[in-house]
Amino acid sequence: AMYFKSTFGDKLGFTDYAMRSLKDCTIPPSDLWRIFYTLATVMNNLIVSDNIDPYKEFQRKTGICCSRGEGQMTRKDKVLMRQFASQYKGEEIDIEPHITFPRISQSIHFGYSNAEQKIVIGHCGEHLEIYSTQKRK
C-alpha cells in the first residue's frame, strides 16, 4: 500500500481504515498488487470517462470481477449500509464497489473521491457484513 500511495498517489488513495484492515488481510500480496495497480490505472480512467458501466468494462479489460455494490436487501438495511460510508480527507466516500476473493472470504472495497479525482481504497480484508451473512451468526 505504501508503494502505491507514493507511486500512484494521484490516482489511488487509502483511508486510514483501509490501512488498518490490511494488517489482517489474507489476500495474497501478488493479488493485492495486481488489484491496486489495475484500480489505479484501468478503473480510475473508466470512472472518469463516459462509459455506461465502468465495472463491466473493468472486468472485460482486466478479467477481474468487480461488483458495483451490494444487493437489494443489504441496501435496505441502514445499519449494514453504514459500513460502506468511509471518510477520506474530510470527504465521505461510498465504498460499496468491491472485488471479492470468495474462497478466502476476503474483499477489497473502494470508491471514488470527487474532490481528489481518484480511486480510494476503503477496506481490504474479511468480507464486510451483508444481509445474507448476518443470518449466519
C-alpha positions in Angstrom: 0.0 0.0 0.0 2.8 2.4 0.8 4.3 1.8 -2.6 1.0 2.6 -4.3 0.5 5.7 -2.2 3.8 7.1 -3.3 3.9 5.9 -6.9 0.2 6.2 -7.8 -0.9 8.8 -5.2 -2.5 10.9 -7.9 -4.8 8.1 -8.9 -5.1 5.9 -5.8 -5.6 6.7 -2.1 -6.2 4.7 1.1 -8.4 5.6 4.0 -7.0 5.1 7.5 -9.4 2.2 7.9 -8.1 0.6 4.8 -4.5 0.8 6.1 -5.6 -0.8 9.4 -7.6 -3.5 7.7 -4.6 -4.5 5.6 -2.9 -5.8 8.7 -5.3 -8.7 8.9 -5.8 -9.2 5.2 -5.0 -12.6 3.8 -5.3 -11.8 0.1 -2.0 -12.9 -1.4 0.4 -10.0 -2.0 0.6 -10.7 -5.7 -3.2 -10.4 -6.0 -3.2 -7.2 -3.9 -0.5 -5.8 -6.1 -2.5 -6.6 -9.3 -5.7 -5.2 -7.9 -4.2 -1.9 -6.7 -2.4 -1.5 -10.0 -5.5 -2.1 -12.1 -7.6 0.1 -9.9 -5.1 3.0 -10.2 -4.6 2.6 -14.0 -7.7 1.0 -15.5 -10.6 1.7 -13.2 -9.6 5.3 -12.5 -9.7 6.0 -16.2 -13.0 4.2 -16.7 -14.7 6.1 -13.8 -13.8 9.5 -15.2 -14.8 8.6 -18.8 -18.3 8.4 -20.1 -18.5 4.7 -20.0 -22.0 3.4 -19.3 -20.8 0.7 -16.9 -17.2 1.1 -15.7 -17.4 -2.1 -13.6 -18.3 -4.3 -16.6 -15.7 -2.6 -18.7 -13.2 -3.1 -16.0 -13.9 -6.9 -15.9 -13.7 -7.0 -19.7 -10.4 -5.3 -19.8 -8.7 -6.9 -16.8 -10.5 -10.2 -16.3 -11.1 -9.2 -12.7 -14.7 -9.5 -11.5 -15.8 -6.3 -9.8 -19.2 -5.6 -8.2 -20.8 -2.1 -8.4 -22.4 -2.5 -5.0 -24.3 -4.6 -2.5 -27.6 -6.4 -3.0 -31.1 -5.0 -2.6 -31.6 -6.5 0.9 -28.3 -5.1 2.2 -29.1 -1.7 0.7 -32.5 -1.6 2.6 -30.7 -2.1 5.9 -29.4 1.3 7.2 -27.2 -0.3 9.9 -25.4 -2.5 7.4 -25.0 0.3 4.9 -23.2 2.5 7.4 -20.0 0.4 7.0 -19.9 1.3 3.3 -19.6 5.0 4.1 -15.9 5.9 4.6 -14.0 9.1 5.3 -11.1 10.3 3.1 -9.6 13.7 3.7 -12.9 15.0 5.0 -15.0 13.6 2.1 -17.5 10.8 2.6 -16.7 8.0 0.1 -19.2 5.2 -0.8 -17.1 2.1 -0.8 -19.8 -0.3 -1.9 -17.9 -1.3 -5.1 -15.7 -4.3 -4.4 -13.6 -7.1 -5.7 -14.1 -10.4 -3.8 -12.0 -13.4 -3.1 -14.8 -15.8 -2.1 -12.5 -18.8 -1.4 -10.7 -16.9 1.4 -13.7 -14.7 2.4 -11.8 -11.5 1.7 -12.6 -8.4 -0.4 -11.3 -5.0 -1.4 -13.8 -2.2 -1.2 -13.2 1.1 -2.9 -14.9 4.2 -4.1 -14.1 7.4 -5.9 -13.2 10.7 -4.5 -14.7 13.6 -6.5 -12.6 16.1 -4.6 -9.3 14.3 -5.2 -10.4 12.7 -8.5 -9.0 9.3 -7.7 -9.9 5.8 -6.5 -9.9 5.4 -2.8 -9.5 2.0 -1.1 -11.7 1.8 1.9 -11.3 -1.7 3.1 -9.0 -4.7 2.4 -9.7 -8.0 4.2 -12.5 -10.0 5.7 -15.8 -9.6 3.9 -17.9 -6.7 5.3 -21.2 -7.9 6.7 -24.1 -8.1 4.3 -27.7 -9.2 4.6 -27.0 -12.8 3.8 -24.0 -13.2 6.1 -25.6 -11.6 9.1 -28.0 -14.5 9.4 -25.1 -17.0 9.9 -24.1 -15.5 13.2 
